């Protein structure tokens, strides 16, 4: 909204320079009486984000993947007092949920997942008995907001390139780099984040599980099976468990490790898997569920 003062209503027309100067004066009033300083803007971004990153170098729960299971897990950890960090290699958050079904921005959930969607303020509509639809963009946005409101910090455009496992054989941290650096395979050494628990929410294939297997860790990944929605939805929750010391698999990562079917654009199982993962974290770290 631009407010024009009386000085703009003079009979003689103002030059474009005068108009810009007047608007600059208005904007300066909004910046403590001084013109906006571009370097201050840059410092504000670098300073505040650096402080946040420093705080999360030692985290309680590191969630790899900002999809529906990861966001739900983060949101369900609200009030636990745990430091929760989400690392998403892509710029956008939401995983496969954002695209709905074949780019139709609608998802389907079943009765069991409705309480979660309603808890996060997502509007649903009953299509027929046992089938409810929701807008995939709205759902993704509200899951992101719920995770942030719960206190989780979302680090997008940060890729996990490896895991940290020491003499006790427990996964205790992540090796991270910028997503763009990872994508174009630049030879840039990464940094490390320590974590008490890691949640693998990387989706199809189990990215973190694959890293463990590649380096000789004792984990068997059976591989995702054909489409079978009914079994897939049931087993993705059943398969949400600690599959390696220090790592809980959830969502499609759990499906891949357990060798169960995929389920397509029905997302109740993803949400319930994230909720289950949060419960397991609270149990493991001795925190009461909120």
SEBAKE-103900 format. One record per residue (C-alpha): residue in one letter; x, y, z. Coordinates in Angstrom, 2 decimals. Last residue first. Layout:
% residues N
REC  A  X  Y  Z
...
//
This chain:
% residues 290
REC  X  2.86  -34.09  25.04
REC  X  4.66  -37.42  25.15
REC  X  6.96  -37.75  28.15
REC  X  10.68  -37.50  27.46
REC  X  13.10  -40.29  28.25
REC  X  15.23  -39.90  25.15
REC  X  14.18  -43.20  23.63
REC  X  10.52  -42.83  24.59
REC  X  10.31  -39.29  23.22
REC  X  12.03  -40.36  20.03
REC  X  9.70  -43.35  19.63
REC  X  6.66  -41.09  19.99
REC  X  8.05  -38.71  17.36
REC  X  8.56  -41.64  14.96
REC  X  4.95  -42.72  15.51
REC  X  3.67  -39.25  14.60
REC  X  5.82  -39.25  11.48
REC  X  4.49  -42.69  10.53
REC  X  0.93  -41.47  11.13
REC  X  1.48  -38.60  8.70
REC  X  3.03  -40.80  6.04
REC  X  0.35  -43.46  6.49
REC  X  -2.43  -40.94  5.99
REC  X  -0.84  -39.70  2.79
REC  X  -2.75  -41.33  -0.06
REC  X  -0.97  -40.16  -3.20
REC  X  0.71  -43.47  -4.05
REC  X  0.97  -46.51  -1.76
REC  X  4.37  -48.14  -2.15
REC  X  4.69  -51.76  -1.14
REC  X  6.89  -53.18  1.66
REC  X  10.54  -54.26  1.69
REC  X  11.11  -53.27  5.32
REC  X  13.98  -50.91  4.48
REC  X  12.14  -49.36  1.54
REC  X  8.90  -48.85  3.49
REC  X  10.79  -47.29  6.41
REC  X  12.41  -44.83  3.99
REC  X  8.95  -44.21  2.52
REC  X  7.79  -42.73  5.80
REC  X  9.91  -43.38  8.86
REC  X  13.25  -44.92  9.78
REC  X  14.67  -44.32  13.26
REC  X  18.44  -44.09  13.58
REC  X  20.60  -44.12  16.73
REC  X  21.37  -47.82  16.61
REC  X  19.95  -49.08  13.31
REC  X  16.36  -49.93  12.41
REC  X  14.76  -47.90  15.18
REC  X  11.13  -48.13  14.14
REC  X  8.53  -47.04  11.63
REC  X  7.86  -50.33  9.84
REC  X  4.41  -50.77  11.38
REC  X  3.46  -47.26  10.28
REC  X  4.62  -47.90  6.71
REC  X  3.03  -51.36  6.93
REC  X  -0.58  -50.24  7.12
REC  X  -0.44  -47.68  4.35
REC  X  1.54  -50.01  2.11
REC  X  -0.86  -52.90  2.67
REC  X  -3.90  -50.91  1.57
REC  X  -2.08  -48.95  -1.14
REC  X  -0.48  -51.80  -3.06
REC  X  1.98  -50.39  -5.62
REC  X  5.02  -52.62  -6.19
REC  X  7.81  -53.18  -3.65
REC  X  10.38  -50.91  -1.98
REC  X  13.75  -52.45  -1.24
REC  X  14.99  -55.01  1.27
REC  X  17.46  -52.66  2.93
REC  X  19.54  -54.68  5.36
REC  X  21.54  -52.83  8.00
REC  X  24.83  -53.79  9.63
REC  X  27.02  -50.88  8.59
REC  X  29.65  -51.48  5.92
REC  X  30.15  -47.94  4.59
REC  X  27.68  -48.38  1.74
REC  X  25.09  -49.91  4.09
REC  X  25.12  -46.88  6.39
REC  X  24.89  -44.45  3.47
REC  X  22.01  -46.45  1.99
REC  X  20.12  -46.23  5.29
REC  X  20.52  -42.47  5.24
REC  X  19.04  -42.23  1.75
REC  X  16.18  -44.64  2.39
REC  X  15.21  -45.80  -1.13
REC  X  12.06  -43.75  -1.54
REC  X  11.78  -41.04  1.08
REC  X  14.51  -39.21  2.96
REC  X  12.69  -39.29  6.28
REC  X  15.49  -40.98  8.19
REC  X  15.17  -39.75  11.76
REC  X  18.47  -39.29  13.60
REC  X  18.68  -39.43  17.39
REC  X  21.17  -37.93  19.85
REC  X  22.58  -35.71  17.14
REC  X  25.95  -34.24  16.18
REC  X  26.25  -32.00  13.12
REC  X  29.31  -32.11  10.87
REC  X  30.69  -29.84  8.14
REC  X  31.50  -30.68  4.53
REC  X  34.65  -30.46  2.39
REC  X  34.08  -28.93  -1.03
REC  X  34.88  -30.86  -4.22
REC  X  31.83  -29.72  -6.18
REC  X  29.37  -32.47  -7.08
REC  X  26.83  -30.32  -8.92
REC  X  24.00  -31.38  -6.61
REC  X  26.11  -31.58  -3.47
REC  X  27.37  -28.02  -3.78
REC  X  23.80  -26.87  -4.53
REC  X  22.48  -28.66  -1.46
REC  X  25.06  -27.03  0.79
REC  X  26.97  -29.56  2.85
REC  X  26.30  -31.87  5.77
REC  X  27.86  -34.86  7.52
REC  X  25.39  -36.13  10.09
REC  X  25.74  -37.30  13.66
REC  X  25.63  -40.00  16.32
REC  X  24.83  -43.24  14.51
REC  X  25.83  -45.82  17.10
REC  X  28.57  -48.36  16.36
REC  X  30.27  -47.88  19.74
REC  X  33.56  -47.02  18.03
REC  X  32.17  -44.04  16.09
REC  X  29.41  -43.49  13.51
REC  X  28.98  -40.13  11.75
REC  X  26.79  -40.12  8.65
REC  X  27.40  -39.03  5.07
REC  X  26.38  -36.48  2.44
REC  X  23.37  -34.88  4.13
REC  X  22.25  -32.02  1.92
REC  X  21.34  -28.49  3.03
REC  X  19.08  -26.46  0.73
REC  X  16.51  -26.13  3.51
REC  X  17.42  -25.96  7.17
REC  X  14.15  -26.07  9.14
REC  X  14.38  -25.30  12.85
REC  X  11.80  -27.05  15.00
REC  X  10.14  -25.00  17.73
REC  X  6.61  -26.40  17.57
REC  X  5.59  -23.29  15.64
REC  X  8.12  -24.21  12.97
REC  X  6.77  -27.77  12.69
REC  X  3.17  -26.52  12.63
REC  X  3.99  -23.89  10.01
REC  X  5.60  -26.50  7.75
REC  X  2.63  -28.81  8.26
REC  X  0.30  -25.92  7.49
REC  X  2.05  -25.13  4.23
REC  X  2.14  -28.76  3.10
REC  X  -1.55  -29.24  3.85
REC  X  -2.52  -26.02  2.08
REC  X  -0.53  -27.02  -1.00
REC  X  -1.89  -30.58  -1.00
REC  X  -5.51  -29.46  -0.70
REC  X  -7.32  -32.13  1.29
REC  X  -9.44  -35.15  0.45
REC  X  -11.08  -37.70  2.73
REC  X  -11.79  -41.35  1.99
REC  X  -13.33  -43.70  4.58
REC  X  -16.90  -43.28  3.34
REC  X  -16.92  -41.14  0.24
REC  X  -15.26  -37.89  -0.73
REC  X  -15.26  -36.42  2.76
REC  X  -13.71  -32.96  2.72
REC  X  -10.72  -31.81  4.71
REC  X  -9.45  -28.44  5.94
REC  X  -6.01  -28.50  7.55
REC  X  -5.75  -26.80  10.95
REC  X  -2.73  -28.74  12.21
REC  X  -4.79  -30.69  14.75
REC  X  -7.37  -31.23  11.99
REC  X  -4.74  -32.95  9.86
REC  X  -3.60  -35.09  12.78
REC  X  -7.14  -36.05  13.82
REC  X  -7.89  -37.06  10.21
REC  X  -5.08  -39.63  10.00
REC  X  -7.07  -42.66  11.16
REC  X  -10.05  -41.82  8.94
REC  X  -8.12  -42.09  5.66
REC  X  -6.20  -39.48  3.74
REC  X  -6.32  -38.41  0.10
REC  X  -4.25  -35.68  -1.52
REC  X  -5.17  -32.87  -3.88
REC  X  -3.08  -30.45  -5.91
REC  X  -3.44  -32.35  -9.20
REC  X  0.24  -32.57  -10.14
REC  X  0.09  -36.32  -10.82
REC  X  -1.45  -36.80  -7.36
REC  X  -0.50  -34.07  -4.91
REC  X  2.66  -32.22  -5.92
REC  X  3.24  -30.76  -2.45
REC  X  3.03  -34.15  -0.78
REC  X  6.09  -35.59  -2.49
REC  X  8.55  -33.71  -0.32
REC  X  7.15  -30.77  1.61
REC  X  9.89  -28.16  1.68
REC  X  11.38  -26.35  -1.30
REC  X  15.06  -25.49  -1.75
REC  X  16.03  -29.15  -1.81
REC  X  18.49  -30.94  0.47
REC  X  16.18  -30.78  3.48
REC  X  17.67  -30.90  6.99
REC  X  15.19  -30.62  9.85
REC  X  16.57  -29.80  13.31
REC  X  14.80  -30.47  16.62
REC  X  16.13  -29.31  19.98
REC  X  14.10  -31.15  22.59
REC  X  12.00  -29.40  25.23
REC  X  9.12  -31.77  24.57
REC  X  6.60  -28.97  24.04
REC  X  6.08  -29.75  20.39
REC  X  7.62  -33.06  19.27
REC  X  4.50  -33.75  17.22
REC  X  5.35  -30.88  14.85
REC  X  8.80  -32.31  14.15
REC  X  7.42  -35.79  13.48
REC  X  4.74  -34.33  11.23
REC  X  7.31  -32.36  9.23
REC  X  9.49  -35.44  8.78
REC  X  6.60  -37.69  7.76
REC  X  5.17  -35.13  5.33
REC  X  8.51  -34.34  3.66
REC  X  11.34  -32.21  5.03
REC  X  14.03  -34.88  4.80
REC  X  16.66  -35.79  7.37
REC  X  15.35  -35.13  10.87
REC  X  18.09  -34.51  13.41
REC  X  16.81  -34.80  16.98
REC  X  18.79  -33.63  20.00
REC  X  21.03  -31.14  18.26
REC  X  24.64  -30.10  18.62
REC  X  25.46  -28.13  15.47
REC  X  21.97  -26.68  15.97
REC  X  22.98  -23.70  18.12
REC  X  25.76  -22.73  15.70
REC  X  23.30  -22.87  12.81
REC  X  20.93  -20.51  14.62
REC  X  23.73  -18.04  15.38
REC  X  24.87  -18.16  11.74
REC  X  21.29  -17.49  10.62
REC  X  21.04  -14.34  12.74
REC  X  24.38  -12.87  11.69
REC  X  24.19  -13.74  7.99
REC  X  20.66  -12.40  7.51
REC  X  21.13  -9.27  9.61
REC  X  24.51  -8.56  8.02
REC  X  22.99  -8.66  4.54
REC  X  20.17  -6.28  5.51
REC  X  22.70  -4.01  7.22
REC  X  24.69  -4.02  3.99
REC  X  21.64  -2.89  2.04
REC  X  21.12  0.15  4.28
REC  X  17.58  1.49  4.39
REC  X  17.49  5.26  4.75
REC  X  17.42  6.46  8.36
REC  X  14.48  7.55  10.50
REC  X  14.18  4.26  12.33
REC  X  13.65  2.18  9.21
REC  X  9.97  2.96  8.58
REC  X  10.65  6.68  8.31
REC  X  13.28  5.82  5.74
REC  X  10.57  4.19  3.64
REC  X  8.59  7.45  3.49
REC  X  11.73  9.39  2.61
REC  X  12.54  6.90  -0.13
REC  X  8.98  7.36  -1.47
REC  X  9.59  11.11  -1.69
REC  X  12.97  10.65  -3.36
REC  X  11.46  8.28  -5.91
REC  X  8.73  10.79  -6.72
REC  X  11.27  13.60  -7.04
REC  X  13.37  11.51  -9.44
REC  X  10.32  10.59  -11.52
REC  X  9.62  14.34  -11.87
REC  X  6.67  15.76  -10.03
REC  X  3.86  17.33  -12.03
REC  X  2.97  20.98  -11.28
REC  X  -0.44  21.39  -9.71
REC  X  0.71  19.92  -6.42
REC  X  -0.99  16.71  -5.34
REC  X  2.18  14.81  -4.56
REC  X  2.99  17.20  -1.71
REC  X  -0.35  16.32  -0.15
REC  X  0.97  12.88  0.77
REC  X  0.57  9.72  -1.24
REC  X  0.20  6.50  0.73
REC  X  1.45  3.37  -1.06
REC  X  0.00  0.00  0.00
//
